Amino acid sequence: MGVLGVRVRLNAPEHEVLVVLTESDGELSLPIVIGPHEGVAIATAQAGMSLPRPGPHDLLLNCLGAAGVDLVQVSIIELREGTFIAELVLSNGQRVDARASDAIALALRAQVGVWCAEPVLQAAAVVLDVDEDDHAHVRMVSEMGAAEAEERVAEFREFLDSVEPEDFSDQGEPGQP
């Protein structure tokens, strides 16, 4: 999966922050609600920015390196009661439970791949179709109930209506998601 970017939904309660992942060889996108601090961590890593002192994600990677272990990949393995469950896959064969947002921030810093289990994509992914007038249309992939699917599509359409191309650029001010 590639990291499309981070977006703040200003019209959502408490300004909801999303990270959007995309299939590198497909049409699926996976929107994940994350915390604001994790959003900043992902956006800064995606922009290639570094802080003068190590933040928590840098610290963890430095500790792994000092212990002779590397982060090999990040896997989003499950969607449990609306929460994305991820694992850090280490070079010594160990897997470490992690929040999806932290795992994505680490993957960007370590420049390793983000993988997503097929059942997670089937449950939560959307397809973004853009017509000839550049209007985005969202199709749900999952087999969820019609009411829940329609609600999620409406939320994601709202997100797409407010997104600007510069929200996903590598340029921007430090600390801005």
C-alpha positions as CSV (number, residue, x, y, z in Angstrom):
1,M,0.0,0.0,0.0
2,G,1.1,3.5,-0.6
3,V,0.4,6.4,1.7
4,L,-1.6,9.0,-0.2
5,G,-1.6,11.5,2.6
6,V,-3.1,12.9,5.7
7,R,-6.3,15.0,5.8
8,V,-8.1,16.8,8.6
9,R,-11.9,16.8,8.3
10,L,-12.8,20.2,9.8
11,N,-16.6,19.6,9.6
12,A,-16.3,16.3,11.6
13,P,-16.6,16.2,15.4
14,E,-13.3,17.2,17.0
15,H,-11.7,17.7,13.5
16,E,-11.2,14.1,12.6
17,V,-7.8,13.2,11.1
18,L,-7.5,10.5,8.3
19,V,-4.6,8.8,6.7
20,V,-5.5,7.4,3.2
21,L,-3.6,4.4,1.9
22,T,-3.8,3.3,-1.7
23,E,-3.1,0.0,-3.4
24,S,0.2,0.3,-5.3
25,D,-1.2,-2.0,-8.1
26,G,-4.9,-1.6,-7.8
27,E,-7.8,0.8,-7.4
28,L,-8.6,0.4,-3.7
29,S,-8.1,3.1,-1.1
30,L,-8.2,2.6,2.7
31,P,-9.1,5.6,4.9
32,I,-8.1,5.2,8.5
33,V,-9.1,7.6,11.3
34,I,-6.0,8.5,13.3
35,G,-5.1,10.9,16.1
36,P,-3.8,14.4,15.4
37,H,-0.3,13.7,16.7
38,E,0.1,10.6,14.6
39,G,-1.2,12.6,11.6
40,V,1.6,15.1,12.1
41,A,4.1,12.3,12.5
42,I,3.0,10.7,9.2
43,A,2.8,14.0,7.3
44,T,6.3,15.0,8.4
45,A,7.8,11.6,7.5
46,Q,6.1,11.7,4.2
47,A,7.5,15.1,3.5
48,G,11.0,13.9,4.4
49,M,11.3,16.4,7.2
50,S,13.3,15.6,10.3
51,L,13.1,17.2,13.7
52,P,16.1,18.6,15.6
53,R,15.7,15.9,18.2
54,P,14.3,12.4,17.8
55,G,10.5,12.0,18.3
56,P,8.9,8.8,19.6
57,H,8.9,7.1,16.2
58,D,12.6,8.0,15.5
59,L,13.5,6.9,19.0
60,L,11.9,3.4,18.5
61,L,13.7,3.0,15.2
62,N,17.0,4.1,16.8
63,C,16.5,1.6,19.6
64,L,15.8,-1.2,17.2
65,G,18.9,-0.4,15.3
66,A,21.0,-0.3,18.5
67,A,19.7,-3.8,19.3
68,G,20.7,-5.0,15.8
69,V,17.1,-5.4,14.6
70,D,15.5,-3.7,11.6
71,L,11.9,-3.0,10.7
72,V,11.3,-5.1,7.6
73,Q,7.6,-4.2,6.9
74,V,4.4,-3.1,8.5
75,S,1.3,-5.2,8.1
76,I,-2.3,-4.1,8.8
77,I,-3.7,-7.5,9.7
78,E,-7.2,-7.0,11.1
79,L,-10.1,-4.7,11.5
80,R,-11.6,-5.3,15.0
81,E,-14.7,-3.4,16.1
82,G,-13.7,-0.4,13.9
83,T,-10.0,-0.4,15.0
84,F,-7.2,-1.3,12.5
85,I,-4.7,-3.7,14.1
86,A,-1.2,-3.6,12.7
87,E,2.1,-5.5,13.3
88,L,5.7,-4.4,13.0
89,V,7.6,-7.2,11.2
90,L,11.2,-7.2,12.4
91,S,14.3,-8.7,10.8
92,N,14.7,-11.3,13.6
93,G,11.3,-12.8,12.7
94,Q,9.4,-11.2,15.6
95,R,6.1,-9.4,15.1
96,V,5.1,-6.6,17.4
97,D,1.5,-5.4,17.9
98,A,1.0,-1.7,17.0
99,R,-1.6,0.9,16.2
100,A,-2.0,1.3,12.5
101,S,-1.1,5.0,12.7
102,D,2.1,4.5,14.6
103,A,3.1,1.6,12.3
104,I,2.5,3.8,9.2
105,A,4.6,6.6,10.7
106,L,7.4,4.0,11.4
107,A,7.2,2.5,7.9
108,L,7.6,5.9,6.3
109,R,10.7,6.7,8.4
110,A,12.2,3.3,7.8
111,Q,11.3,3.4,4.2
112,V,9.6,-0.1,4.3
113,G,6.4,-1.3,2.8
114,V,3.0,-1.2,4.3
115,W,0.9,-4.3,3.6
116,C,-2.8,-4.8,4.2
117,A,-4.6,-8.2,4.7
118,E,-7.2,-8.9,2.0
119,P,-10.0,-9.3,4.6
120,V,-9.2,-5.8,5.9
121,L,-9.5,-4.4,2.4
122,Q,-12.7,-6.2,1.8
123,A,-14.2,-4.8,5.0
124,A,-13.0,-1.2,4.8
125,A,-11.6,-0.2,1.4
126,V,-13.3,2.1,-1.0
127,V,-12.8,2.6,-4.7
128,L,-12.3,6.2,-5.9
129,D,-13.7,6.7,-9.4
130,V,-13.0,10.0,-11.1
131,D,-15.2,10.9,-14.0
132,E,-14.3,13.0,-17.0
133,D,-15.3,16.2,-15.1
134,D,-12.9,15.3,-12.2
135,H,-15.8,14.5,-9.9
136,A,-14.8,11.7,-7.4
137,H,-17.2,8.9,-6.8
138,V,-16.8,6.3,-4.0
139,R,-17.8,2.7,-4.2
140,M,-17.6,0.4,-1.1
141,V,-15.8,-2.9,-1.5
142,S,-17.2,-4.7,1.5
143,E,-20.3,-6.7,1.8
144,M,-21.6,-4.7,4.8
145,G,-25.3,-3.8,5.2
146,A,-26.7,-1.1,2.9
147,A,-27.3,1.4,5.6
148,E,-23.8,1.2,7.1
149,A,-22.2,1.2,3.6
150,E,-24.2,4.3,2.6
151,E,-23.2,6.1,5.8
152,R,-19.5,5.3,5.2
153,V,-19.7,6.4,1.6
154,A,-21.4,9.7,2.6
155,E,-18.6,10.3,5.2
156,F,-15.9,9.6,2.6
157,R,-17.6,11.7,-0.1
158,E,-17.6,14.6,2.4
159,F,-13.9,14.1,2.9
160,L,-13.3,14.1,-0.9
161,D,-15.3,17.2,-1.3
162,S,-13.1,19.1,1.1
163,V,-9.7,17.7,0.0
164,E,-7.4,19.9,-2.0
165,P,-4.4,18.7,-4.1
166,E,-2.0,20.6,-1.9
167,D,-3.2,18.5,1.1
168,F,-1.2,15.6,-0.4
169,S,1.8,17.5,-1.6
170,D,5.3,17.0,-0.2
171,Q,5.5,20.8,0.2
172,G,4.0,22.6,3.2
173,E,4.8,24.0,6.5
174,P,6.3,21.9,9.2
175,G,3.8,20.4,11.6
176,Q,0.9,20.8,9.3
177,P,-1.0,17.6,8.5
